[in-house]
Amino acid sequence: MSIITPPADNRYKEFLRDIKTQVAQSRLGAARAVNRSLIGLYWSLGRMIVERQEELGWGNAVVDRLSADLRNEFPDMAGFSPRNLWYIKSFYETYSAAPVFLQQLVAEIPWGQNILIFERVKDEAARGYYIEATARLGWTRNVVPSRGLRRGHWERGW
């Protein structure tokens, strides 16, 4: 077996760095696309649950039944627990009347951050701030509470 020795010059190092950057950017783009698709699915499911409950007078038990049926149909897919379906419904109810730019931003942040923000922040302006900051600055679930969520206040200042 032969040992491959890359060129020692700076051109190879730059070449490798460029490839690593492309791979990392591609992976990030794929993760963002998957997240947008998942948030879109959750938005649609939330809307459908709300609409059917209003139109057909279905009670809360429909969420448990829907959870069981979806988990049976998609056993290898997470996200269909009763608790998460309630989050999905609340997510839609929280943002359905929000400005379009805010609806677009929630699709850019991960589901865990969305839950954390809409569950803990009731003030619309504050909620908008946390969503925008999370989307713009990439705040994680660990960072969001440290930015004032625990204290129940917020301050704009990137």
N, C-alpha and C positions, 0 to 999 in steps of 0.2 A: 504494500500500500504506500502510495507516495504522499508526501506532506505538501500541501499547497501553501506557498508563501506569497502573500500579497505584496505588491510593490510598496516600497518603503517611502515613496515620495508623498508630498502633500496632496497631489491630485487624487490619489486613491482615497485618502482620508476624507477629502471633500466629497468624492463620489459616494462613499459609504454613508457619510452624514446626510447627504441629499436623499439617498434611498431610505434611510431610517426615518427622516422627516416625512417623506411621502407615505410610508407604511403607517406611521403614527397618525397622520392626518386622515388617512383612509379609514383607519379603525375608529377614530373619533366621529367621523362623518357617518359611518355605518351605525354606531351606537346612537347617535342623534336621530337618525332616520327611524330606527326601531322604536326609540322613545316617542317620537312624534306619532308614529302609527299606533302605539299602545294607548297614548293619551287620546288620540282620535277615536279609537275603539271604546274607551271608557266614556268619553263624551257621548257617543252615540248610544251606548247601553244606558247611561244615566237618563238621557232624553227619552228613550223608549220606556223605561220603567216609570218615569214621571207621567208621561202621556197615557200609558195604559192604566195606571192607577187612577188618573183623573177621568179618562173616558169611560172606563169599564167599572169603576168603583172598587177595584181590587184593593184589598187591605195589605197590611205589612207582611202577612204570611207568604205573599207571592215571592218575596225576596228569598226566603228560606227554600221554597220549592224550586225557584230558578237556580239557586246555588246548587242544590242537589242534582238537578237535571244537567246543568252545564258541567259540573265536575264528573258526572257519569259519562257524558259525551266526550269530554276532553280531559281524561284522567292524568295526562302528563303535563298539563298546563296549569300554572299557578294563577291566582288572581280572582277565583270565583267563589271564595269563601263568603258566607253571609256578611261578615264584617266588611270585607272589601266591597261587596256589592252595595252596602249602605254608604261607604265612602264614595263610591262611584255616583250614586244618586245625589248625595250631598254636594259633590264636586259640580255636577251639572246645575243643581239648584243655586249654588253659590255664584257661578260665573255666567249663567245663561243670559242675564240682563246686564252683564258687565260690558264696558266698551270693547269693541272689536280688537284693538291692539292688546288688551289684557287677555282676551281669549286666545290670541295668537301666542302670547308669551307663556301662558301656562302649558302650552304644548312643547315648549322648549326646555322645561325643567323636569327632572325625574319625578315619578309618582310619589315617592316618599317625601320629597320636599313639598310637593303640592298638598299632600295630606297635612303635613305639619303646619303649613301656612293657613289653609282654610279652616283647620280645626282650632287653631290658637289665636288667630288674628281676626277679629270681628269688624274692625274699622276698615272701610273700603280703601281709603287712602293709604293706610298702613299696609294693607294686604297688597296693594299695587306696588308699593315700595319694595316689599320683600320679594315679590315675584320678579320685578325688574332687576333687583340687585342679584338675585339668585341666577337669573338668566344671563345677565351681563358679566357678573364676576365669578360665576361657577361655584357659588356657595354650596357646601355639602350639608347634609342633615346635622352634622356636628357643629358647623359654623353658624347656621341660621339662628339657633337659640342663643348663641353667644352674642348676637348682634341686637339684643334687646327683647327678644320674644319672651324670655322668662320673666323679665321685669314688667312686661305688658306695655312697653312704650317703644317708640322708634324715632330715629333721627336720620334725616337724609344727609348723606355725606359719604361719597364714595371714597 
